[in-house]
Amino acid sequence: GDSVTQMEGPVTLSEEAFLTINCTYTATGYPSLFWYVQYPGEGLQLLLKATKADDKGSNKGFEATYRKETTSFHLEKGSVQVSDSAVYFCALAGNTPLVFGKGTRLSVIA
Amino acid sequence: GAVVSQHPSRVICKSGTSVKIECRSLDFQATTMFWYRQFPKQSLMLMATSNEGSKATYEQGVEKDKFLINHASLTLSTLTVTSAHPEDSSFYICSARDWSRGLGQPQHFGDGTRLSIL
């Protein structure tokens, strides 16, 4: 079945550091791919998405490119801020409920 | 703005109490909604898929008599935790997708309900 694998956390970075959170997937067909963010004590918010190969999703300085050849959708940000501290979930969607990765906790320190 | 509203955001109650959580889609009709449970520092676990006008589909290991789901309208699904016990304490999150916009659309999530059973 469909699955998502993302890098284990926690990840701790200094403010203004470069962020990469790896995500790879296994799926039949051509799923849409998403990154969600969960701030402490809150639900999930859609951060960005890509619906087909080579699409780049971007939002709030975060980017991820749908790479069909490597089945990847890595999340990147050039300069993280303390306010980016949260848990990030990679997910894929076809015509079934979202399949989530296990989440990566990011802590950014000043 | 929010497209899925979940209420209440926090519940603290005594063991044996039944607790109802509401999930509403605000600007689209949701024939299908999803209920998740999240333990501390873990990912979301899908509990059940709520289908408007029919019975919910429960994931393996989820007690349907413990977690009652009702999807009475196209914009409202409810999860009732019956006779709750301390082990039912968790963060419950609902989600819905706007299927009218085609496959592959994102799921929108409520803000979650933190349930604490004393």
Chai-1 contact restraints between the chains, C-beta under 6 A:
chainA,res_idxA,chainB,res_idxB,connection_type,confidence,min_distance_angstrom,max_distance_angstrom,comment,restraint_id
A,S32,B,G104,contact,1.0,0.0,6.0,A-B,restraint_1
A,F34,B,P106,contact,1.0,0.0,6.0,A-B,restraint_2
A,E42,B,D111,contact,1.0,0.0,6.0,A-B,restraint_3
A,G43,B,I93,contact,1.0,0.0,6.0,A-B,restraint_4
A,G43,B,F109,contact,1.0,0.0,6.0,A-B,restraint_5
A,G43,B,G110,contact,1.0,0.0,6.0,A-B,restraint_6
A,G43,B,D111,contact,1.0,0.0,6.0,A-B,restraint_7
A,G43,B,G112,contact,1.0,0.0,6.0,A-B,restraint_8
A,L44,B,F109,contact,1.0,0.0,6.0,A-B,restraint_9
A,L46,B,P106,contact,1.0,0.0,6.0,A-B,restraint_10
A,K49,B,P106,contact,1.0,0.0,6.0,A-B,restraint_11
A,T51,B,G104,contact,1.0,0.0,6.0,A-B,restraint_12
A,A93,B,G104,contact,1.0,0.0,6.0,A-B,restraint_13
A,N95,B,L103,contact,1.0,0.0,6.0,A-B,restraint_14
A,P97,B,F34,contact,1.0,0.0,6.0,A-B,restraint_15
A,P97,B,L46,contact,1.0,0.0,6.0,A-B,restraint_16
A,L98,B,Q107,contact,1.0,0.0,6.0,A-B,restraint_17
A,F100,B,S43,contact,1.0,0.0,6.0,A-B,restraint_18
A,F100,B,L44,contact,1.0,0.0,6.0,A-B,restraint_19
A,K102,B,S43,contact,1.0,0.0,6.0,A-B,restraint_20
A,G103,B,S43,contact,1.0,0.0,6.0,A-B,restraint_21
